[in-house]
Amino acid sequence: MVEIVPIELETHFAEGTVNAFLVIGETITLIDTGNPGKESFQQLKTKLHKNNIDFKDIDQIILTHIHIDHAGGVPLIQNEVDVPIYVHEMARCTLNASFGDFERDMSFFRQFMEQCGADPLNHIVKRSFKEEKWRNVSYLKEGDMIQIGGQNFEVVYVPGHSQTDILLWDKETGDTFAGDHLVKAFSVNAFIEPPIPGTITRTMPLLQYRRSLSKISRLPLKRVYPGHGESFSDHLSLIQQRLLEQENRCEQIVNILSRGAKSVFEICTEMYPRLKDRMIFLGLSQIQGHIDLLETRNLLASEKRGSILMYRLMNE
Ligand SMILES: [Zn+2]
């Protein structure tokens, strides 16, 4: 048996806090690392010390995905110790990205904004290129087994929220680390991302997310430890709730489009009037995902008006 200790860390994001987990058994594993920066690093260090653990005691770090609030602590931790990092293989291109890759991604986001009818100058999340200097990284894939505290955990690939999301599932006990794939406190976004290197079209993250939810609904998970908020054990009813919320959003979009053709940005300002500036991307991503879903159901048609894609209901 392993002991699982939640380490709650503060973030500047709307979710408030992010969870890392300390798993203590035959070996010591840290699942996720919190945000970048000294403040979060110090908080993590203090909370580990409260459990009599120092960074040098940690045998491995496993990341549930590479969003910054989960993976951001890696560089400062590796400044102190050369601990091995495990992460899904889809993170490889991000971790090894060149300036050219970064520019290609930024131009994808500018085009996506324009196509939505938003203003890239006001609404794009400004980022600057930073070379990742992680060491000792090993890549995980679907079906891999990894020892955590002496227990065998299976890697279940669950893309959607990001392209690097994994669950770590102990078949014997049902204990599962879920990252942001399934969180009880809020419905997670399936973020629009640039095309995976080697492909030319963007991913369909909400469709991926729904396939991943359907996949894990067939697994007998027991206690689920998410990336934010409390652990839970009723993953099936939570999945049902999330699917229902998606249907409700689809219905809202259909209602809005019943009054005429609209861009994703126009739908966004009706559905999420309080989103402003760089937060707009969250709404655009959410709505584009649901539009992808409505398109697979042959309910929508689209046409270009200049650089903007306008959507309308198929039967109008
Ligand atoms: Zn995330």
Boltz pocket constraint, residues with backbone or C-beta under 6 A from the ligand:
constraints:
  - pocket:
      binder: B
      contacts: [[A, 65], [A, 67], [A, 161], [A, 162], [A, 180]]
      max_distance: 6.0
